[in-house]
Amino acid sequence: NKITILRIQKIVELIPADRGIKIFSLGFGYGHVLLELANRGYTNLGGGGHIQRSSERY
């Protein structure tokens, strides 16, 4: 959705322009930010986190 896209763009704007820096996203959800960074040429990316199944939330 448009709000998610705008949020991702705002986050990506905060990342330094050096495409070789190490970026690790903790609690990265579905990885949308990392995917956008990869699309922009960042290569040293990693991420980790836990996504709860909807049945585990309640």
Backbone as a chain_set.jsonl record, in Angstrom:
{"seq": "NKITILRIQKIVELIPADRGIKIFSLGFGYGHVLLELANRGYTNLGGGGHIQRSSERY", "coords": {"N": [[0.832, -1.18, 0.0], [0.299, 2.358, -0.321], [1.109, 3.883, 1.935], [2.901, 2.171, 3.243], [4.918, 2.018, 1.291], [5.793, 4.707, 1.254], [6.752, 4.9, 3.88], [8.877, 3.072, 3.829], [10.517, 4.343, 1.93], [11.2, 6.675, 3.36], [12.716, 5.592, 5.468], [14.847, 4.455, 4.025], [16.027, 6.753, 3.002], [17.472, 7.655, 5.165], [19.728, 6.116, 5.3], [23.245, 5.908, 4.842], [24.942, 6.921, 1.791], [26.985, 5.263, 0.903], [27.33, 2.354, -0.701], [28.581, 0.051, 0.119], [28.523, -0.305, 2.846], [27.941, -2.09, 5.939], [24.826, -3.39, 6.713], [22.474, -4.353, 9.009], [19.375, -5.507, 9.683], [17.371, -5.679, 12.375], [14.653, -7.483, 13.527], [13.211, -7.352, 11.132], [10.812, -7.877, 9.884], [9.016, -8.547, 7.017], [11.076, -7.968, 5.333], [11.037, -5.798, 3.569], [12.388, -3.301, 3.605], [15.086, -4.08, 3.42], [14.987, -5.318, 0.921], [14.411, -3.129, -0.732], [16.749, -1.647, -0.324], [18.61, -3.425, -1.469], [17.703, -3.345, -4.106], [18.53, -0.807, -4.688], [21.214, -1.075, -4.886], [22.759, -1.72, -2.658], [24.874, -4.032, -1.057], [25.84, -5.421, 1.151], [24.051, -6.722, 3.123], [21.948, -7.815, 5.812], [19.694, -9.609, 7.962], [17.486, -10.277, 10.719], [15.023, -11.793, 12.76], [11.789, -12.352, 14.239], [8.765, -13.549, 13.23], [5.593, -13.602, 14.385], [3.153, -16.11, 14.225], [-0.257, -15.71, 13.366], [-1.884, -17.244, 15.01], [-0.371, -17.474, 17.287], [-0.436, -15.045, 18.505], [-2.524, -14.597, 20.229]], "CA": [[0.0, 0.0, 0.0], [1.059, 3.6, -0.502], [1.706, 4.288, 3.212], [4.07, 1.311, 3.448], [5.948, 2.458, 0.345], [6.326, 5.983, 1.743], [7.518, 4.621, 5.099], [10.126, 2.439, 3.405], [11.333, 5.378, 1.296], [11.724, 7.554, 4.416], [13.77, 4.853, 6.165], [15.978, 4.31, 3.107], [16.663, 8.069, 2.895], [18.347, 7.849, 6.322], [20.891, 5.243, 5.156], [24.34, 6.558, 4.113], [25.007, 6.621, 0.358], [28.02, 4.255, 0.648], [26.64, 1.091, -0.978], [29.339, -1.061, 0.669], [28.445, -0.387, 4.304], [27.213, -3.237, 6.479], [23.51, -3.049, 7.251], [21.762, -5.494, 9.579], [18.056, -5.088, 10.138], [16.869, -6.555, 13.428], [13.189, -7.402, 13.549], [12.971, -6.755, 9.822], [9.49, -8.218, 9.346], [9.036, -9.267, 5.744], [12.284, -7.612, 4.595], [10.79, -4.802, 2.53], [13.443, -2.282, 3.601], [16.292, -4.709, 2.875], [14.76, -5.518, -0.508], [14.56, -1.826, -1.384], [18.176, -1.323, -0.314], [19.242, -4.278, -2.48], [17.321, -2.785, -5.407], [19.295, 0.433, -4.875], [22.622, -1.396, -5.068], [23.451, -2.095, -1.425], [25.214, -5.446, -1.203], [26.266, -6.029, 2.41], [22.815, -6.655, 3.901], [21.542, -8.976, 6.591], [18.545, -9.332, 8.808], [17.031, -11.344, 11.591], [13.862, -11.433, 13.553], [10.796, -13.392, 14.468], [7.404, -13.166, 12.861], [4.617, -14.441, 15.075], [1.972, -16.563, 13.487], [-1.455, -15.086, 13.937], [-2.419, -18.099, 16.072], [0.463, -17.313, 18.479], [-0.615, -13.696, 19.043], [-3.629, -14.528, 21.192]], "C": [[0.876, 1.243, 0.0], [1.746, 4.056, 0.789], [2.955, 3.47, 3.497], [5.211, 1.734, 2.54], [6.585, 3.754, 0.815], [7.18, 5.781, 2.991], [8.87, 4.01, 4.75], [11.049, 3.471, 2.775], [11.945, 6.305, 2.335], [12.861, 6.872, 5.175], [15.016, 4.787, 5.299], [16.724, 5.634, 2.957], [17.645, 8.322, 4.038], [19.648, 7.056, 6.227], [21.982, 5.989, 4.39], [24.419, 6.073, 2.661], [26.032, 5.551, 0.008], [27.368, 2.885, 0.509], [27.354, -0.123, -0.381], [29.249, -1.207, 2.182], [27.652, -1.623, 4.721], [25.907, -2.756, 7.096], [22.853, -4.337, 7.731], [20.456, -4.979, 10.149], [17.53, -6.11, 11.137], [15.357, -6.381, 13.527], [12.665, -6.854, 12.235], [11.637, -7.121, 9.192], [9.602, -9.03, 8.07], [10.209, -8.855, 4.858], [12.111, -6.562, 3.522], [11.886, -3.746, 2.459], [14.725, -2.867, 3.011], [16.153, -4.94, 1.372], [14.938, -4.209, -1.271], [16.025, -1.403, -1.422], [18.928, -2.152, -1.353], [18.93, -3.762, -3.884], [18.089, -1.51, -5.725], [20.799, 0.19, -4.922], [23.407, -1.706, -3.812], [23.674, -3.606, -1.449], [25.526, -6.15, 0.11], [25.111, -5.979, 3.412], [22.565, -7.948, 4.661], [20.354, -8.608, 7.445], [18.172, -10.539, 9.633], [15.849, -10.872, 12.399], [12.924, -12.606, 13.671], [9.441, -12.835, 14.081], [6.456, -14.145, 13.538], [3.523, -14.875, 14.123], [0.754, -15.95, 14.152], [-2.037, -15.926, 15.068], [-1.621, -17.966, 17.367], [0.245, -15.964, 19.157], [-1.633, -13.646, 20.172], [-3.579, -15.659, 22.175]], "O": [[2.07, 1.168, 0.293], [2.864, 4.568, 0.735], [3.964, 4.016, 3.945], [6.358, 1.8, 2.981], [7.809, 3.883, 0.777], [8.219, 6.423, 3.141], [9.892, 4.393, 5.318], [12.247, 3.475, 3.057], [13.108, 6.686, 2.202], [13.864, 7.513, 5.49], [16.122, 5.035, 5.781], [17.945, 5.63, 2.8], [18.562, 9.129, 3.888], [20.575, 7.302, 6.998], [21.686, 6.639, 3.388], [24.014, 4.954, 2.349], [25.963, 4.978, -1.079], [26.903, 2.317, 1.497], [26.794, -1.219, -0.375], [29.833, -2.13, 2.748], [26.815, -2.132, 3.974], [25.894, -1.826, 7.903], [22.693, -5.289, 6.967], [20.453, -4.101, 11.012], [17.275, -7.262, 10.787], [14.855, -5.259, 13.602], [11.782, -5.996, 12.219], [11.361, -6.709, 8.065], [10.223, -10.092, 8.059], [10.327, -9.348, 3.736], [12.962, -6.442, 2.64], [12.276, -3.336, 1.365], [15.379, -2.221, 2.192], [17.121, -4.768, 0.632], [15.551, -4.189, -2.339], [16.494, -0.866, -2.425], [19.799, -1.625, -2.045], [19.804, -3.748, -4.751], [18.28, -1.17, -6.893], [21.578, 1.141, -4.989], [24.614, -1.937, -3.888], [22.778, -4.367, -1.814], [25.478, -7.379, 0.166], [25.185, -5.28, 4.423], [22.926, -9.034, 4.207], [20.046, -7.43, 7.629], [18.499, -11.676, 9.291], [15.705, -9.682, 12.681], [13.239, -13.718, 13.248], [9.03, -11.775, 14.553], [6.507, -15.351, 13.298], [3.033, -14.087, 13.315], [0.746, -15.704, 15.358], [-2.629, -15.375, 15.996], [-2.128, -18.304, 18.436], [0.704, -15.765, 20.282], [-1.597, -12.729, 20.992], [-4.437, -15.751, 23.053]]}, "num_chains": 1, "name": "protein.A"}
